[in-house]
Amino acid sequence: MKKIIPSNPLLIAACGPQFYLPETKDRPAQIVVSTYTQDGCIEELQEEAKRRGVAFRLKSVETDLGWEIFLFPFYKGYKCTGEVTGPLKQ
């Protein structure tokens, strides 16, 4: 008999979005990260772009600090989006 372990909703809330959206005919590729602070968001975006070997242009920095602020330190309230402009120049 298999045991089912319920997932903890706080752990799910702790995982903020961090992903790469591939290029389409309508828009360039994008990198999206989330962090606790605005400065941290931009730094994380720079690190992710460096890991992927691409250059980017900052498209937006958004914050969603409504009632979710009560989930701190589990909720990452800043989301940065960067548009990939090409390969990283050495």
C-alpha positions in Angstrom: 0.0 0.0 0.0 1.4 3.4 -1.0 1.3 6.3 1.5 0.1 9.6 0.2 1.9 12.6 1.7 -0.1 15.8 1.4 1.9 18.8 0.1 2.3 21.8 2.3 0.6 24.9 0.7 3.3 27.2 2.3 6.0 25.4 0.5 4.1 25.9 -2.8 3.7 29.6 -2.0 7.5 29.9 -1.4 8.3 28.9 -4.9 8.1 32.1 -7.0 8.1 32.1 -10.7 11.5 31.8 -12.4 11.3 30.7 -16.0 12.4 31.2 -19.6 9.8 31.9 -22.3 11.1 31.0 -25.7 10.9 33.3 -28.7 7.8 33.4 -30.8 7.0 35.2 -34.0 5.1 37.8 -31.9 7.7 38.5 -29.2 11.3 37.9 -28.2 12.4 35.4 -25.7 11.9 36.5 -22.1 13.4 35.6 -18.7 11.1 36.0 -15.6 12.3 35.8 -12.0 10.9 36.7 -8.7 12.5 37.8 -5.4 11.8 39.5 -2.1 13.3 42.9 -3.1 13.5 45.1 -6.2 17.3 45.2 -6.2 17.4 41.4 -5.7 15.0 41.0 -8.6 17.3 42.8 -11.0 20.4 41.0 -9.7 18.7 37.6 -10.1 17.6 38.5 -13.6 21.3 39.4 -14.4 22.5 36.1 -13.0 19.9 34.0 -14.8 20.8 35.8 -18.1 24.5 35.1 -17.5 23.8 31.4 -16.8 21.9 31.2 -20.0 24.6 33.1 -21.9 22.3 35.8 -23.2 22.1 39.6 -23.1 18.8 41.1 -22.0 16.9 44.4 -21.7 14.8 45.0 -18.6 11.2 45.1 -19.6 9.4 45.4 -16.3 9.6 45.2 -12.5 6.3 44.5 -10.9 5.2 44.2 -7.3 2.3 42.4 -5.8 2.3 43.2 -2.2 -1.3 43.0 -1.3 -2.5 40.5 1.4 0.4 38.2 0.3 2.8 40.4 2.4 1.6 38.4 5.4 3.2 35.3 3.8 6.6 36.8 4.2 9.2 35.2 4.2 7.5 32.6 2.0 6.1 35.0 -0.7 8.4 36.7 -3.2 6.6 39.9 -4.1 8.7 41.3 -6.9 8.7 40.0 -10.5 11.2 41.1 -13.1 10.9 40.4 -16.8 13.8 40.8 -19.2 13.6 40.5 -23.0 16.5 38.5 -24.5 18.4 40.7 -27.0 20.9 38.2 -28.2 23.9 36.1 -27.1 26.1 37.4 -24.3 29.1 39.4 -25.7 32.4 38.3 -24.2 
